[in-house]
Structure formats: structure tokens, C-alpha cells
Amino acid sequence: MSEKPENRNPSTTRRDRRSFLLALGAGPAGLSAARAVAAQGSRSPEKKPIRLGLIGCGGRGNYLAQKVLALAEEGEPVGFTAACDIYQPRLERTATRLKAKEYKSAADLVRDRNVDAVIIATPDRVHVYNALEAVRASKDVYCEKPLSHWAQFEKLKELVREVRARGTVFQVGAQWVSDPMWARAAKEIREGAIGKVVHAQTGYFRHGDQGERGMKIDDPNARPGVGLDWEAFQADAPRRPFSVSRFFQWRLYLDYSGGPATDLYPHPMTRLFKALGVGLPKKVVALGGRYVYDGGRTVPDTFDLIIEYPEGPNVAVLGTIANNTGIETVIRGTKGTVAYTGDAGLAFSPQPGEDAPRRTIRTDRTVAEHLANFLQSIRTREKPACDIELGYRVQVPLIMAMLSQIEGKVAVFDADKEEIHLV
Ligand SMILES: NC(=O)c1ccc[n+]([C@@H]2O[C@H](COP(=O)([O-])OP(=O)(O)OC[C@H]3O[C@@H](n4cnc5c(N)ncnc54)[C@H](O)[C@@H]3O)[C@@H](O)[C@H]2O)c1
């Protein structure tokens, strides 16, 4: 059985984009940032308006913008003052709709004094650079998952150090973790509800490569130049000749993505890790490959990883994009089990003869609330639902898994030196 939220995945973006365009065309969602901020500010005088900059005006960026504008309509004093993209047609389209100032470079946008915080929705390889620039410019950050590309461990550590040192409010865009049931489960598990946690599993199963191959090529004749900054797109990726597929369908290529493992697994992993409260791993091993989909892609379509933590638990994360028959998300303790039952929530049950609770923690959150949680954290300076520490604890095993699968070795984490070694 596949679990619904795992299958509500990033590839729904194009449909979301269409509804966003319709919503904007229809009216109030198209309010300018200044008007939205002013209007909302007058309704909630005690709340200072939050002025956002959007970095990355593609599918996800526009979807999140729509969600922010919906929050503004509901009374949250928030709006966009700036937008950035290195592809002119997308930048123009989004900036015009948001009535935001246009920037061709994120480094310039983060210097804008009319921006308090940024939303980063660029391709994976660019996240860590955008985020570092924003954090160093004292902006709070909502950064889409994955926190970094799989080949950027050193840069990722730099970002984490910088966020810690500056006290930045940093929300990673793994939105399902904003459902408070995961934090509640974490508390109960920490307090011993199911005994010592020894094993856990989760996964992401889907049928069809719509998330990768399905990315739309806006313009087959697009070329690098004034309106398309190919250098900025590549960030620290190996230099390749421009191709429209690489630019518009970047999820197909290991240079810019890790495939389903880094694109999809952050969702189930983040909420599972929130409940588990695990730290950094000891070892990770991963297997997988391109078993079904090819046509020039370099990312695997099927990918399984197992993480070993010091003193346990073992965590298995499995998946393929060629079949949507999923596995349950389960946490196994010596006294009881927690099973994610989709819409019903998290079911606790005892092991035979053990004194563990039998009950369900109900589910109750949406994507907008992850953004609302970010805005709330900016105001209170409290940690958001998916702060940099949780994001890092998800990203490290993902990086290790990618290296393990690609190199055919076991990835070992040296906790003293904070290094990954392949053996
Ligand atoms: N949380 C979720 O459920 C979810 C869903 C979809 C996508 N995402 C994440 O959002 C990110 C974007 O995905 P997408 O589907 O919107 O991709 P996309 O290709 O549609 O959009 C990315 C945009 O970033 C722009 N860009 C590239 N390099 C840039 C740079 N250096 N500076 C500024 N802009 C740059 C591109 O021109 C493009 O417009 C990805 O990291 C993805 O994992 C998350």
C-alpha cells in the first residue's frame, strides 16, 4: 500500500503552477507586495510586515508564492518585494505578477534593504550558495529541500556553521514535517513510549518519471546569453556545454540532482527523523540504478538506502519511481511500534506482553502551515519545524547514500572530524 503524503510529491508542481496562474488571473492573489503588506499591516497593526524575496521563479517558486499570497489574504502581514531568476522570461512573468523588483542575481537581491527574508526555490545545486549569501546578508531563509546537492558536503557544513553562528531563522522546505503529530510522537518516543527504538523504515514509491522527464522545456531554442545565465545555473557543477534538457529538465542529471533519492526522500525522511530524534549516522549503504527509465538520464530510478546509527536504530529508506506500491512508515521499539497510517495519523501499538500505549496521534497540517510556521518563527525567533539541524541530519545520510551508490562502497561518518569516508 502506498501512503498518500509520500505520493503527494514535487512533481505535482506543474499542476500547481497552472492553478496559480488561474488564481492570479482571477484576482486578489495578484495584489502587489506593497498593497498586500499595507493592507495586512493595517489589519494587524501589532505585526510588522515581513517583506520577502523569491529566489527561483520556476514551478516551486510560483507555487510557494501563491501560498504566501493566500496567507496574506487571510490576514498575515507578508508580501514580496523582490524576485530573482537567471532566466529572463520566468523572472519577468513572476516579478510582474508579484509586482516585485527584478533581480538577475541572488547576490544582488539579498543586499536589498527592502527584503527581510528569502524563499529559495532554485535547482538543488544552487541552494547552498543562495542560502549562504542570504544568511551572510542577515536575511532569514526558507530553503527548498534538499538542503544541498549531494556533492556539496563541505559547502553544506559551511552553511550550517554560518546559520548557527548568526541565529538565522532557517526553514527547510520539507513541508510535511509541519504536521505537529511528528513532534508529538518525538516527545513520546523520547520519553520511552515504545522502549528503545531499534529499527525504522520509510520510502517513496511512485509510478512514472513525470518528476524528471516531465519537466517542461519552456523554449527549445533557449540559449545562454543576456536572458539565460548558464554559468549561474551550473554553480559548482562540472562544466558542460549548454543543453535545453540540462537547463529545463535538470532533475535527470547527477550534476544537478540525485534523482528520486534526493528529490523525494527528504519528505518521508524528515518527518521520520523528527519522530526518531536521531543524530548523525555511523554508516550508510545504498543500492540502486536505472532499471526502467533511461533516454539520457544519469540519475537512478530505483534507490534503497540503509542507515546505521551509533547504538541504533537501523533505518531503511526504499523506493522506486516505476511502481507505486509503497511500504508503510514504521518505527519499531523494544516495547511497541509506531505506524504511520496516512490520513488517520500515527498509530501506537504494544509488542506482545509489553506495557506500551495503544492509541493514535491525529494528523492536522498543510503546506501553507509550513510557510506560516516560517513567518511565525521570524517574528518569535524560535526554531521552525524543520530547522537547519533537522535538515542537516537528513541531508548527511542522503549525501552518504548517493556517494555509496555511485562508488559501490560503504559510506562511514567520522563524527570527530565531521568527515565522510568511503570504504
Ligand atoms: N517541497 C516540495 O514539495 C517541492 C516541490 C517541488 C520542488 N521542490 C524543490 O524546489 C526546487 C525548484 O524546483 P522546481 O521544480 O521549481 O524547478 P524549476 O526548474 O521549475 O525552477 C527553478 C528556477 O530556478 C532558476 N534558477 C536556476 N539557477 C538559478 C540561480 N543561480 N539563481 C536564480 N535562479 C536560478 C531557474 O531558471 C528556474 O526558473 C528544487 O530544489 C526542488 O527540489 C520542492
PDBQT file of the ligand as one rigid body, heavy atoms in Angstrom, charges set to zero:
ROOT
HETATM    1  N1  LIG A 501       8.898  20.789  -1.120  1.00  0.00    +0.000 N 
HETATM    2  C1  LIG A 501       8.357  20.290  -2.212  1.00  0.00    +0.000 C 
HETATM    3  O1  LIG A 501       7.378  19.542  -2.184  1.00  0.00    +0.000 OA
HETATM    4  C2  LIG A 501       8.962  20.655  -3.536  1.00  0.00    +0.000 A 
HETATM    5  C3  LIG A 501       8.215  20.504  -4.721  1.00  0.00    +0.000 A 
HETATM    6  C4  LIG A 501       8.804  20.869  -5.932  1.00  0.00    +0.000 A 
HETATM    7  C5  LIG A 501      10.096  21.344  -5.965  1.00  0.00    +0.000 A 
HETATM    8  N2  LIG A 501      10.808  21.467  -4.804  1.00  0.00    +0.000 N 
HETATM    9  C6  LIG A 501      12.199  21.967  -4.825  1.00  0.00    +0.000 C 
HETATM   10  O2  LIG A 501      12.202  23.291  -5.366  1.00  0.00    +0.000 OA
HETATM   11  C7  LIG A 501      13.377  23.500  -6.135  1.00  0.00    +0.000 C 
HETATM   12  C8  LIG A 501      12.981  24.039  -7.505  1.00  0.00    +0.000 C 
HETATM   13  O3  LIG A 501      12.258  23.055  -8.197  1.00  0.00    +0.000 OA
HETATM   14  P1  LIG A 501      11.349  23.437  -9.462  1.00  0.00    +0.000 P 
HETATM   15  O4  LIG A 501      10.594  22.238  -9.826  1.00  0.00    +0.000 OA
HETATM   16  O5  LIG A 501      10.616  24.687  -9.168  1.00  0.00    +0.000 OA
HETATM   17  O6  LIG A 501      12.463  23.736 -10.575  1.00  0.00    +0.000 OA
HETATM   18  P2  LIG A 501      12.339  24.736 -11.817  1.00  0.00    +0.000 P 
HETATM   19  O7  LIG A 501      13.418  24.375 -12.759  1.00  0.00    +0.000 OA
HETATM   20  O8  LIG A 501      10.929  24.769 -12.285  1.00  0.00    +0.000 OA
HETATM   21  O9  LIG A 501      12.644  26.163 -11.168  1.00  0.00    +0.000 OA
HETATM   22  C9  LIG A 501      13.947  26.554 -10.784  1.00  0.00    +0.000 C 
HETATM   23  C10 LIG A 501      14.121  28.014 -11.191  1.00  0.00    +0.000 C 
HETATM   24  O10 LIG A 501      15.381  28.461 -10.674  1.00  0.00    +0.000 OA
HETATM   25  C11 LIG A 501      16.026  29.254 -11.679  1.00  0.00    +0.000 C 
HETATM   26  N3  LIG A 501      17.459  29.285 -11.423  1.00  0.00    +0.000 N 
HETATM   27  C12 LIG A 501      18.420  28.386 -11.781  1.00  0.00    +0.000 A 
HETATM   28  N4  LIG A 501      19.611  28.766 -11.319  1.00  0.00    +0.000 NA
HETATM   29  C13 LIG A 501      19.429  29.936 -10.659  1.00  0.00    +0.000 A 
HETATM   30  C14 LIG A 501      20.301  30.829  -9.982  1.00  0.00    +0.000 A 
HETATM   31  N5  LIG A 501      21.621  30.598  -9.887  1.00  0.00    +0.000 N 
HETATM   32  N6  LIG A 501      19.768  31.945  -9.416  1.00  0.00    +0.000 NA
HETATM   33  C15 LIG A 501      18.437  32.220  -9.515  1.00  0.00    +0.000 A 
HETATM   34  N7  LIG A 501      17.556  31.403 -10.170  1.00  0.00    +0.000 NA
HETATM   35  C16 LIG A 501      18.053  30.278 -10.725  1.00  0.00    +0.000 A 
HETATM   36  C17 LIG A 501      15.637  28.582 -12.997  1.00  0.00    +0.000 C 
HETATM   37  O11 LIG A 501      15.795  29.428 -14.080  1.00  0.00    +0.000 OA
HETATM   38  C18 LIG A 501      14.179  28.197 -12.709  1.00  0.00    +0.000 C 
HETATM   39  O12 LIG A 501      13.285  29.222 -13.097  1.00  0.00    +0.000 OA
HETATM   40  C19 LIG A 501      14.099  22.164  -6.187  1.00  0.00    +0.000 C 
HETATM   41  O13 LIG A 501      15.181  22.168  -5.295  1.00  0.00    +0.000 OA
HETATM   42  C20 LIG A 501      13.080  21.155  -5.755  1.00  0.00    +0.000 C 
HETATM   43  O14 LIG A 501      13.628  20.067  -5.049  1.00  0.00    +0.000 OA
HETATM   44  C21 LIG A 501      10.252  21.137  -3.596  1.00  0.00    +0.000 A 
ENDROOT
TORSDOF 0
